[in-house]
């Protein structure tokens, strides 16, 4: 922008030959143009910085969303423990980002792909569907900072012949694809779980919604809105399938975190390699990059995405494997059976987060069980001739 408005006295003097002291006039005009150029440059940085900060505020709201989601997904007797974990996550994360995270996040130029215990029949004793829904909506709200905000800047023209078209257009499209993927995944989960298990479960729907968001995050800025619907539909079935596998393996994960971020996130990375559009890739990243297989771009991007999945799994295995192995050897990986039955809020934190009624022994006190209930085809006809008084 500065180069467009820049000038020099030498450029203006030939046009002011009839004016006394033409050099002084030219200097005056150039100083004014330079001042305008500087002001516009400052405005550009101010707008971009404000956009980045606003997006960061939305992303930070996701911390509250995760806290509520965790609180609603675990037993009530462990609520204080999981809430403390979330607070420490934010506090320690702030310091870690200041010391190390910023260098990793902004040391490289390109935007990296993000990849950020419900069964067919389960007891809801001590769980809170209300907190799960609250957490899911907060995460949904925060995702609009997470995906569109990853552009970092907004006041940038793509230099095309289209009117009013630039990075702000890509930001808007990214918000649309994020919304469509999450909504499609939620609805697909709703009807899919109804067909498979026979009930409408809001916790399943919320996890499906988040699975759609996790899947679209990788390619949210470079795919068409219709492709986002495909992404959300497939991600719902990926999550359902991963949960079935976890159930067979007796894998304990009440948040479905591994299934959601690992399964749906991996599908999202593959999805980008299939549906990334050349025009959007050139605009958002740079010209000449590979694009989606189904969009005519060949298999280069898909191959790169496959390698990325392998690298992510390898990195996590190498870094986290020894940590969990060490915790297991030190008997810190799992709590004792006594702590599990009593609840960590009582044994580790001195009391419960809130009053609740929970009974692990369902034989002594019946709990509410999610199960398939067949509708009745007919109802008994009341006997109006009976002399028995109504109860």
Secondary structure, 3 states (H helix, E strand, C coil): CHHHHCCCHHHHHHHHCCCCCHHHHHHHHHHHHHHHHHHHHHHHHHHHHHHHHHHHHHHHHHHHHHHHHHHHHCCHHHHHHHHHHHHHHHHHHHHHHHHHHHHHHHHCCCCCCCCCCCCCCCECCCCCHHHHHHHHHHHHHHHHHHCHHHHCCCCCECCCCCCCCEHHHHHHHHHHHHHHHHHHHHHHHHHHHHHHHCCCCHHHHHHHHHHHHHHHCCCCCCCCHHHHHHHHHHHHHHHHHHHHHHHHCCCCCCCCHHHHHHHHHHHHHHHHHHHCCHHHHHHHCCCCCCCCHHHCCCCHHHHHHHHHHHHHHHHHHHHHHHHHHHHHHCCCCCCCHHHHHHCHHHHHCCCCCCCCCCCCCCCCCCCCECCCCCCCCCCCCCCCCCCCCCC
